[in-house]
């Protein structure tokens, strides 16, 4: 919905720009206000509304309405939060090595430390 309204807004902006640029100038503009041209009213006489004038009003109104709707749609759905939230994956938990089921297991003969043999005693050396 948002993308569709945005496309309509862009098309309306192009049409509005084209219609405004196709219109002819009305009166002398700022030169008429300085006393260079005499007019009956303060801002110049009223001229007939042409199709380009009506189109510029309609396109301007549509542009304003679509802009307000898009601003409401873009601000309505989000909750304020940090920009960094959701970008980083949580770290994986570190797993401890599994414990043996039987804690009374004796190491095999290859894993046993060497034992020292006692020196033979001779009788009478006490």
CORFEN-V803932 format. One record per residue. N is the residue number from 1. SS is DSSP state (@ for helix, = for strand, . for the rest). Layout:
# CORFEN-V803932
n->N ss->SS
n->N ss->SS
This chain:
# CORFEN-V803932
n->1 ss->.
n->2 ss->@
n->3 ss->@
n->4 ss->@
n->5 ss->@
n->6 ss->@
n->7 ss->@
n->8 ss->@
n->9 ss->@
n->10 ss->@
n->11 ss->@
n->12 ss->@
n->13 ss->@
n->14 ss->@
n->15 ss->@
n->16 ss->@
n->17 ss->@
n->18 ss->@
n->19 ss->@
n->20 ss->@
n->21 ss->@
n->22 ss->@
n->23 ss->.
n->24 ss->.
n->25 ss->.
n->26 ss->.
n->27 ss->.
n->28 ss->.
n->29 ss->.
n->30 ss->@
n->31 ss->@
n->32 ss->@
n->33 ss->@
n->34 ss->@
n->35 ss->@
n->36 ss->@
n->37 ss->.
n->38 ss->.
n->39 ss->.
n->40 ss->.
n->41 ss->.
n->42 ss->.
n->43 ss->.
n->44 ss->.
n->45 ss->.
n->46 ss->.
n->47 ss->.
n->48 ss->.
n->49 ss->.
n->50 ss->.
n->51 ss->@
n->52 ss->@
n->53 ss->@
n->54 ss->@
n->55 ss->@
n->56 ss->@
n->57 ss->@
n->58 ss->@
n->59 ss->@
n->60 ss->@
n->61 ss->@
n->62 ss->@
n->63 ss->@
n->64 ss->@
n->65 ss->@
n->66 ss->@
n->67 ss->@
n->68 ss->@
n->69 ss->@
n->70 ss->@
n->71 ss->@
n->72 ss->@
n->73 ss->@
n->74 ss->@
n->75 ss->@
n->76 ss->@
n->77 ss->.
n->78 ss->.
n->79 ss->.
n->80 ss->.
n->81 ss->.
n->82 ss->.
n->83 ss->.
n->84 ss->.
n->85 ss->.
n->86 ss->.
n->87 ss->.
n->88 ss->.
n->89 ss->.
n->90 ss->.
n->91 ss->.
n->92 ss->.
n->93 ss->.
n->94 ss->.
n->95 ss->.
n->96 ss->.
n->97 ss->.
n->98 ss->.
n->99 ss->.
n->100 ss->.
n->101 ss->.
n->102 ss->.
n->103 ss->.
n->104 ss->.
n->105 ss->.
n->106 ss->.
n->107 ss->.
n->108 ss->.
n->109 ss->.
n->110 ss->.
n->111 ss->.
n->112 ss->.
n->113 ss->.
n->114 ss->.
n->115 ss->.
n->116 ss->.
n->117 ss->.
n->118 ss->.
n->119 ss->.
n->120 ss->.
n->121 ss->.
n->122 ss->.
n->123 ss->.
n->124 ss->.
n->125 ss->.
n->126 ss->.
